[in-house]
Amino acid sequence: MPKVLVAFASLTGNTEEMAELIVEGIRAAGGEAVMKSVTDCNAIEIQEYEGVLLGAYTWGDGELPDEFLDFYEEMDELELQGVKAAVFGSGDTGYEIYCGAVDQLEAKLKERGGVIVQDNLKVEYGPNAAEKELCRSFGRQFIEAFAAVS
Ligand SMILES: Cc1cc2nc3c(=O)[nH]c(=O)nc-3n(C[C@H](O)[C@H](O)[C@H](O)COP(=O)(O)O)c2cc1C
């Protein structure tokens, strides 16, 4: 049973709702998930898990939220070769850079050697009924990626 970290930042609850649904999907697929606010964990903790899912809303002009800045910097110390990873988040298409934080986190995970096992998941505001199911599938698929290669 793969053990994965789901670390997220959410100001008004949209990304947190996505994280909760993703965790449901992970557990439904037989995975073990630890869900944490990014302010309650250090990036070094990723190394204790077989996989990591990072979730963030986007702030400013396509920027990472402030709560993610320490964690993002700490990631520069990590060697994530072989660690499975994926990224999700909420944004607003009214902004020029839609869900830019998701793209930044994905690029950082790749830069540190993480293996992005599936396309990122971007949702506008909170997930609607169809997007709730997409979130659950995102969690399920992440766990299925472990079976696919081992
Ligand atoms: C000041 C401000 C700046 C924002 N900038 C962006 C942005 O550049 N791109 C984007 O996609 N969304 C942007 N958003 C929208 C939020 O990411 C969106 O409301 C999201 O659903 C919040 O998620 P949360 O409930 O997890 O905090 C911005 C929102 C605010 C209030």
The ligand as an SDF file (V2000), in Angstrom:
LIG
                    3D

 31 33  0  0  0  0  0  0  0  0999 V2000
   -5.7050   38.8690   -5.0670 C   0  0  0  0  0  0  0  0  0  0  0  0
   -6.0060   37.6030   -5.8180 C   0  0  0  0  0  0  0  0  0  0  0  0
   -5.1690   37.2300   -6.8690 C   0  0  0  0  0  0  0  0  0  0  0  0
   -5.4480   36.0750   -7.6230 C   0  0  0  0  0  0  0  0  0  0  0  0
   -4.6290   35.7540   -8.6910 N   0  0  0  0  0  0  0  0  0  0  0  0
   -4.9360   34.6630   -9.4450 C   0  0  0  0  0  0  0  0  0  0  0  0
   -4.1510   34.3250  -10.5960 C   0  0  0  0  0  0  0  0  0  0  0  0
   -3.1800   35.0100  -10.9520 O   0  0  0  0  0  0  0  0  0  0  0  0
   -4.4890   33.2310  -11.3130 N   0  0  0  0  0  0  0  0  0  0  0  0
   -5.5500   32.4310  -10.9770 C   0  0  0  0  0  0  0  0  0  0  0  0
   -5.7970   31.4430  -11.6670 O   0  0  0  0  0  0  0  0  0  0  0  0
   -6.3180   32.7170   -9.8960 N   0  0  0  0  0  0  0  0  0  0  0  0
   -6.0380   33.8180   -9.1230 C   0  0  0  0  0  0  0  0  0  0  0  0
   -6.8130   34.1130   -8.0250 N   0  0  0  0  0  0  0  0  0  0  0  0
   -8.0080   33.2870   -7.7630 C   0  0  0  0  0  0  0  0  0  0  0  0
   -7.8340   32.2360   -6.6690 C   0  0  0  0  0  0  0  0  0  0  0  0
   -6.7500   31.3710   -6.9550 O   0  0  0  0  0  0  0  0  0  0  0  0
   -9.1490   31.4350   -6.6110 C   0  0  0  0  0  0  0  0  0  0  0  0
  -10.1320   32.2650   -6.0050 O   0  0  0  0  0  0  0  0  0  0  0  0
   -9.0560   30.1240   -5.8670 C   0  0  0  0  0  0  0  0  0  0  0  0
  -10.2690   29.4260   -6.0310 O   0  0  0  0  0  0  0  0  0  0  0  0
   -8.7680   30.2750   -4.3720 C   0  0  0  0  0  0  0  0  0  0  0  0
   -8.5790   28.9820   -3.8700 O   0  0  0  0  0  0  0  0  0  0  0  0
   -8.6790   28.6200   -2.3110 P   0  0  0  0  0  0  0  0  0  0  0  0
  -10.1680   28.6110   -1.9500 O   0  0  0  0  0  0  0  0  0  0  0  0
   -8.0880   27.2500   -2.1980 O   0  0  0  0  0  0  0  0  0  0  0  0
   -7.9460   29.6450   -1.5210 O   0  0  0  0  0  0  0  0  0  0  0  0
   -6.5640   35.2640   -7.2740 C   0  0  0  0  0  0  0  0  0  0  0  0
   -7.3810   35.6530   -6.2030 C   0  0  0  0  0  0  0  0  0  0  0  0
   -7.1250   36.7990   -5.4800 C   0  0  0  0  0  0  0  0  0  0  0  0
   -8.0490   37.1820   -4.3540 C   0  0  0  0  0  0  0  0  0  0  0  0
  1  2  1  0
  2  3  1  0
  2 30  2  0
  3  4  2  0
  4  5  1  0
  4 28  1  0
  5  6  2  0
  6  7  1  0
  6 13  1  0
  7  8  2  0
  7  9  1  0
  9 10  1  0
 10 11  2  0
 10 12  1  0
 12 13  2  0
 13 14  1  0
 14 15  1  0
 14 28  1  0
 15 16  1  0
 16 17  1  0
 16 18  1  0
 18 19  1  0
 18 20  1  0
 20 21  1  0
 20 22  1  0
 22 23  1  0
 23 24  1  0
 24 25  2  0
 24 26  1  0
 24 27  1  0
 28 29  2  0
 29 30  1  0
 30 31  1  0
M  END
$$$$
